């Protein structure tokens, strides 16, 4: 609660007094429509939060196009939505930083062994010949990483240092990395095939695209590197 109090969007009132034999109760007053509505729905996974954000984004965009309709139950606006989502993003990044500081990354040798040439059958369901041929033609090995932490980086560092491979190994941390300005964390919705996505593009307002993942890809060369790797 003390951490939440550092943000203006959340305040807490204490009701009752334990010295009078009354249990303390906390009343949360959420001054952000998106956060307040989100807490009432209690999504179980982060993907549900991203979908929830996107649904409200589409809702608000339709309100802008047809402002005279009277059946809009969600009262929040675009600034409220994005500031609430940013609040969650910052809190989640802070949580990951705390976890990383408290837990040292221990490289598991069994996982390293799965990546070695001699253990190709583990990856390829017993058929080693085709995979070994493919690896022998490779000029580089990429790990496409959707995680925000440096875990895979530690494994790659160890494999490159051991020189078991004649070709370099690297990673593309496609959704960014915690506490890295050159590769900032990308949060948001990622399905550009959704029919409503075209509606957002037609509004010609970048604030509607602020937390669309593809919009975040433009900030780094990760996506171009991935395309080059696939095309090669």
N, C-alpha and C positions, 0 to 999 in steps of 0.2 A: 504494500500500500504506500509506503514512504517513497518508493521509486515512482509510482504513478503520480504522486503529488507534485513531482518535479515538472509535470506537464500541465498547461493551463486547461487542456481539454477534459481533465478529470478532477473532480473534487470529492472529498469524503466528509460526511457529517457523522459524529458519534452520538448515538441516542441512548440514554440510560446511564446509570451510575452504579458500578459494582459495589461501592461502599454502602449503598442503600438496599443491597440485596437484589438488585435488578441486573440481569445479564446485559453486558454491552452488546448493542447491535449496531452494525455499520450500514449506513444508507449511502449508496453510490449515486452521485448525481453526474450523469454523463452529458457534458455540454457539446456533444457531437452526435448528430443524428445517425450517421453510419455506424459508429461504434456502439451506440445504444441499441440500435436495431440488430446488430450483429450478435451482441451478448444475449439478447432474448432468443435468438435462433440456436445458439450453442452448437456451431458446426464441429464435427469430430476430426476433420483433417484440414491441412493447409489448403489443399486443392478446393475444398468446399468454400473456404474464405475467398479464394481467388474468383470462384464462380459467383459467389454472393456479391463481390465487388463489381464484377462485370454486369450482372443482372441490374444492379442499381445504376450503373453507368448508362446502360441502354435505356432504362426507365427515364433518367434525367434528359437524355438526348431527345427522346420522344416528346417530353414536356416542352423542350425548346422549339421543336418543330410545330407542335400543336398546343400552344399555351392556353387556348380557350376551353380545352376539354376539362371536365369537372370530376373525372373518375380517378384522379391521381392521389393515391393514399400515402405514398412516400413523400415526406416533406423536405428532405435534404436536398441541397444543391451540389453543384460540381465542386466548388471549393471545399465544402464540408466533407464530401466524399474523398477527395484526394488527400486532404489533411489527416483524416482518420486513417486512411490506408498507409500514409507515411508514418504515422505514429506506430502502427503495428510493425512496419518494416524496421524502424529504428529499434524497437524493443526486441524483435527477433534477432537482429544483428548483435545487439548487446548481449543477449542470452548466449549466442554462439561464441562470442568472444570470451565470456566467462567460462564456458565449457572448455574451450581450447586452452585457456590459461591454467585450468585445474587438472587437465588430463594430458599427459605426454603421449605422443603418437608412438606406439610400439609396432615396428614392422614385423609382420607375421611371416616366417620363412615358408610356411606351407603355401601361402598365397604367392610368394615369389616363385616357388617351384612350379606352380601351375602355369606360370608365364614363360618358363624356360623351354627351349626347343625340344629337349628330351622328354618333356611331359605334354607334348602336343595332343596326345590321345585324350587327355582330360578335358581339353577344350572342344575337341572335334568328335566326340562320341566313338572313339576307337579307331577312326580312319585317319591314320597319321600321314599317309603318303601324300595326299592332295594338299593337306595343310602345310607340310614341310616344304613342298614345292612352291606354294604361295609365299611362304615366309622367305624362301631363298631369293625370290624375285623382288621382295620389298626393299625400298630405299629408306623407309622410315616407318616407325610404329607410333601411332597416335592413340592416346586414351581420351575418349570424349567423356568429359566429367560434368555431371549436372549438380554436383555437391558444391557447397560454398566454402568448405574447409580445405586445409593443405594436406589432407591424409594421403591422397594419391601421389602428390608431389614427393612425399617422403619415400614412397615405394620406388618411384621412377629414379630418384636420386641414388638410391641404393643399387638398383639394377645397372644404371649407367656407370657407377663407380666400380662395380664388380667386373665389368667388361666381359660379361658372358655373351653379349651381342656384338656383332660386327656393324650393326646399323644403329643410329641414334633413336632414343625413345623420348617422346615428349607428350604433353597433354594439351587439350583445349578445354579450359574451364568455362564452358559456354555461358553459364548463368552468373559469372562473376565470382569474386572471392572476398571474404570478410576482411574489412580493414585494408583494402587495396584500391587506391584512387585510380590507378591505371586500368583496373579491371573491376569496376564497381558492381555490387550485387544487383541483379535484375529480379524484380518482383512483379507480379501482375498476371494478366490473362494472356494465353498464348495461342488460342485457336482462331487464326485469321480466316478459316473456311466458314466460320459461322456467318449466317445470312445477315445478321445485324451489324457485323463489322463494317460493311460497306456504308452503313448509315453514319457511323462515326467519322469515316474518311470524308464524306460529303459535307460535314459540318465545318470543315476547314478551321478547326480549333485544336491546336496541339495539346491543350489541357485534357482533351478527351482521350488522347493517345499516350499520355504520360506514363501510365502503368500497363501498357500493352508491351509484351516481351520483345516483339520484333523492333519496336521503337528504341528499346534499350540496346539492341544489337549494334545499332549505328555508332555507338559510343566507343567501340573497340573494333579490332580487326579479327575477332574470334570467328565470326560467321564466314568471312572470306577465307580464313585458314581452313575451316571445315569444308567449304566447297572445293578448295584446291586439293585437299586430302582425298575427298570422294572422287573427284575427276581424275586423279592420278592413278 
